[in-house]
Each structure stands twice: as C-alpha cells, then as structure tokens.
Amino acid sequence: MTVQVQALPKQRLEGFARDFALLRRRRMLSLDHGVTVAALAGGRTDDLSRSGLVRRDLRRSFGKATGVARGVPLTVRLRLVSANSGRPLAGHALYLWHADRDGAYSLHSPGLEERNYLRGVQFTDESGWTTFSTIFPGAHDGRWPHLHVEAVPGATTQVALPGDACATAYGTLGYEQSATHLALATPVTEDGGELTMATVTGDLGRGLVATRTISI
C-alpha cells in the first residue's frame, strides 16, 4: 500500500519553506546571499546542495549548528511514485524531519533552537527510492510516533511507526520519556490510519529499518 502526499494550503505552510526561513535567519546555511525558497523549489539543486540540507545522515547538526542526536539507529527507505500511474518518480527532492528520542524538534522546541539535526533532503533515484540514516523518533504530546515527509515544495504527509517497533526502541536507555508518552498515545487516524504506517524490520543489534511508499 502507499500513502498519498497532500499539498498544504498557504495558511498551513510548514516543513521545508518554514524551516528554510529559520535556517537562513539563524545563519545556519552555506548559501550565497539572496537565494530563496522559490529558487530552490524551482530546480536550483546546486544551491540546495550547498545549503547543507542535502545529506543522508541526519544525526548531526550541519553548517554552524552543533549537537548530535542520540538514539536507536534507524534507516528510513522511502519510494516516491506517481498517484496517477504508479510509476517511480526520479530526481525529486524529499525533505524528512522528525523528533528526537525525547519527542522534541530541533529548530523549534525550547532549548533546541540552535540545533538542526534530524532533518535533511535527499533526491530519489531512477526507481524512486531514497534513504536516510537517522534515529528512532520519540513520542510527544499524545501523538503517535511518526516521521514528516515533504515532496518539495509543499506536498507533505506523516508516516507512522508500528507499535511493536516503538516498544522495542523505547525499552532502551534514553527513551524513558517517550515510553511514558507512548502509553498515552493512539495510532495515527487523522492522517489516514494504517495507510500511513511504515513497515519496520531489523533489530536493536543491527539497527531498525522503516520502509514506506508515498505517492504524489
């Protein structure tokens, strides 16, 4: 099964455009003066690459930001396909971001405004696949553990993680707060329920792998 990415209305603009503006304002990017989100979304891939956002490993902050996100290793494998034909979409930028093991977000959560880990961009290959190396995200505010994915610009979805994988990750040192939050959370329903659920394989020794196909 696949999950379809929805375009956000302007009043709900979030994800890449919002975070890019924050990164520029806080001088966390390596970009020439005057580069805009519109230029990047219009195909300025060289500028996007120089920004520091294009990276496979999301665990460290980039640019002038500092900090490393600790947690259970997670590989995220995403495949982007056409909602009309089901064919793979190559060369598309996917922006992935998610919470740390405490359920907090770099750039936005109190105390993490000068961190920018656990967020980044990768481009899909000829088969529509892309891969990120990160950590298993924590739970927060009664929300089920999830990943945010945006097909730049502006088409975004949330990919939930299955309960057995969450229980495995949250039984390790450092995830105590998320284990408490998980007990109060319910599986994602407002974003499509089981249709948004990733498949998770692997184990704590080798690392976990979350796989999902999304369509636009």
C-alpha positions, 0 to 999 in steps of 0.5 A: 500500500502507499500513502498519498502526499497532500499539498498544504494550503498557504495558511498551513505552510510548514516543513521545508519553506518554514524551516528554510526561513529559520535556517537562513535567519539563524545563519545556519546555511552555506548559501550565497546571499539572496537565494530563496525558497522559490529558487530552490523549489524551482530546480536550483539543486546546486544551491540546495546542495550547498545549503547543507540540507542535502545529506543522508545522515541526519544525526548531526547538526550541519553548517554552524549548528552543533549537537548530535542526536542520540538514539536507536539507529534507524534507516528510513527507505522511502519510494516516491511514485506517481498517484496517477500511474504508479510509476517511480518518480526520479530526481525529486527532492524529499525533505524528512524531519522528525523528533528526537528520542525525547519527542522534541524538534530541533529548530523549534522546541525550547532549548533546541533552537540552535540545533538542526539535526534530524532533518535533511533532503535527499533526491530519489533515484531512477526507481524512486527510492531514497534513504536516510540514516537517522534515529528512532523518533520519540513520542510527544504530546499524545501523538503517535510516533511518526516521521514528516515527509515533504515532496518539495515544495509543499506536498507533505504527509506523516508516516507512522511507526508500528507499535511493536517497533516503538516498544522495542526502541523505547525499552532502551536507555534514553527513551524513558520519556517517550515510553511514558508518552507512548502509553498515552498515545493512539495510532495515527487516524487523522492522517489516514490510519494504517495507510500511513504506517511504515513497515519496520524490520531489523533489530536493536543489534543491527539497527531498525529499518522503516520502509514506506511508499508515498505517492504524489 
